[in-house]
Amino acid sequence: MVRPRPSAMEPSEHGVNLSGKVSIIVGPDTDPAALAALEALLERPGGPVDVVLATDTSTTAHGSRIHLGSTEDNPTVAPALARLGVDGPGDLAPDGYVLATDRGPVAVLAGRDARGTYYAVQTLRQLLAGTSQIPAVLVRDEPLMEIRGAIEGFYGIPWSHQSRLDHFAFYGAHKLNTYIYTPKDDLLLRSKWRELYEGDELDRLAELVETANAHHVDFTYALSPGNDITYGSDADFEATVTKFEQLRDLGVSSFYIALDDIPTDLGEEDAARFDSLAAAQVHYLNRVQSEYVDVNGLDPLQTVPTHYAGSGPSDYKTAFGTGADSDIRIQWTGEGVFSPSITEESVARAVASYHTDHLFIWDNFPVNDGRRDRLFLNPLDGRDDSLHELLAGFTANPMIEPYASLISLANYGDYCWNPPAYDPWGSWAAVLDELAGADEEVRTALRVFADLNQNWPYRSGSPSAPELGADIEDFWAAYEAGDPSGQDLQNRLEAITALDEVLASMAYAEFHQDTRPWIIAAEHWADGLLAQVEMLVALAEDRPEDASAAAARVGAHVAEAGKATVPDQRADGVYREDQIVPSVGDGRFETFASRAWEELRAVLPYDPSLPFRGLPGTATTTIGTYQDYLPQRMVDGDLSTFYWSSRAPQDGDEIRVELEESHPIGFVRVQMARSDTTSGDQIYHGVLELSADGDSWTQVGATTGEPVAEATLAEPFEAKYGRLRATGTNPGGKWVQVREFGLAEVPPAG
């Protein structure tokens, strides 16, 4: 199947065999990238390929013939199409093409323009599918969206130079035509935006632009001057166009000014001249459009406004939209920063609110800079199939992991080209197979891994590892019915334990390297769950000693899964290894483990492998609650759930547990962050205290910077209350997560 799905594809009478001599007939100005791609596609031993330069409409050649080009750059294309009785590409949208075959044998790859010619070759590649036979087919194809691509706009570790180069080749193959360059680590885009590039930085940019152009990807250079610009300043205008001119000399023809996430108060000079932020901004944008973009015949200027979300009207949106030059393309993120769905009604309101005919989406999917422990490998979904009627297009904000982002970017390619024909799961399955390669074992393994990373937390009801979840549900149903074997679950867990070895041979080896921390963590979880399955079988068969022995093996695997193995880079710009615990399985591993431990606790309540559980009580906090991560989660006896604050703690803030009744307390444990072994969101500076009445407190321990804070008392302390009180602020403004806060009369046995 051809992807993106063509506008029209129908059978014709004759295919073309390319196993013998093949001649490619081109014009003097036929797109060289399309020709190079076609020559590479047809390259094979024993099958000569000649390139014939057409001098007039009658130019022909021997063997199977492929006419390549547009009607403007190749004089043989129009007559070749006429002989086939096929309309030319002249009435198609930019980037469109016609691909036709007939007896002769002859094929015509006719682009509406150079990019369309290149895309015709990409479609031919899929039709050939590794063979030397073009099927009898007529394709007439055009995109329904003008802008289709990605914006490298996330925080965290920027993409490597090589990964950007690799992305451009992938974009060209998937008919994505836009890459917006705005990495957060390029200071010459932001704090040093007035300065020019030089040396290695300039050389790397030149290579990026050259490679993007070779794959017909518009390299859009996005400047972010809003933190310190004076919008009415002639000097700042000149600094802008001087910077753009340096990039234009490299081959850039598409420019963007980003005005998001900046101060909203005007400086003294602008405040004296303009009556609003929007008025100042559109003055600046319009100068760039009229005095630089129009004068040099460049693509229309693009921008994201300071107020970039929500479809309802506002004074800012009205002033910005009505004041901006009508050619300027305006980006919008949807109803929120993250948009679970983007509907026709929402877009229609936004178009009216921004007063523009050129709205396009900055789609914050699959970006993971707010959840750097996660991969989002679920398909693009929730975008109406009629948005092309209102929008210029989409650019996806991808993940920190460039190659893991290819799944969703292929989805965007399919969706933006032909929204009504877009099939999320079909598109998803196709790109997984492409990334895996032809080996069925690798394809199956990649599907198993992708299933473990399906939940998108910004959409209510997003599925969580659905295939693994189904096997777990079947296991528990059978277990309750007296059949503890759970072969389907065991088979899946065993497949997960082999992921690293199998996926190492996938076609896109970089995907394997990108995602390896999550692959390894999944393997450790699977090993732990296999031991728990063995434990449960032993319990069902009344073999308590064997159950205890199997349980003893679980902890080591879970501890390995909880280690920080994902690198990170924060605001200081320093790359650091092993900073983040990878979260994989969408919570399925943790919930299975918790239930399995309860089965063991019911039979062997003092088994040393059991997780610590405190006395029953109620939890409260002074640090607020993020979303539905409620305080009660830290006393529910379930390490797979956690409380999450809504801000960083200040001196004097606390988390507190009130027991149902007073007890002689001999042990206190607070398990924070996402694992016992890696620091994260937690209270870094604090003291553990106990109280009989909730007013008078006695310190029994203190935090050490580790995610687990605990205290073993030499003598029992009669108490009904326990708390962890912050005595200072957290590094980097980190929030607080607490998985369990337990008070007990005696320390745990393990």
Secondary structure, 3 states (H helix, E strand, C coil): CCCCCCCEEEECCCCEECCCCEEEEECCCCCHHHHHHHHHHHCCCCCCEEEEECCCCCCCCCCEEEEEECCCCCCCHHHHHHHHCCCCCCCCCCCCEEEEEECCCEEEEEECCHHHHHHHHHHHHHHHCCCCEECCEEEEECCCCCEEEEEECCCCCCCCHHHHHHHHHHHHHCCCCEEEECCCCCHHHCCCCCCCCCHHHHHHHHHHHHHHHHCCCEEEEEECCCCCCCCCCHHHHHHHHHHHHHHHCCCCCEEEEECCCCCCCCCHHHHHHCCCHHHHHHHHHHHHHHHHHCCCCCCCCEEECCCCCCCCCCHHHHHHHHHCCCCCEEEECCCCCCCCCECHHHHHHHHHHHCCCCEEEEECCCCCCCCCCCCCCCCCCCECCCHHHCCCEEEECCCCCCCCCHHHHHHHHHHHHCHHHCCHHHHHHHHHHHHHCCCHHHHHHHHHHHHCCCCCCCCCCCCCCHHHHHHHHHHHHHHHCCCCCCHHHHHHHHHHHCHHHHHCCCCCHHHHHHHHHHHHHHHHHHHHHHHHHHHHHHHHCCCHHHHHHHHHCHHHHHHHHCCCCEEEECCCCCEEEEEECCCCCCCHHHHHHHHHHHHHHHHCCCCCCCCCCCCCEEEEECCCCCCCCCHHHHHCCCCCCCEECCCCCCCCCEEEEEEEEEEEEEEEEEEECCCCCCCCCCCCCEEEEEECCCCCCEEEEECCCCCEEEEEEEEEEEEEEEEEEECCCCHHHCCCEEEEEEEECCCCCC
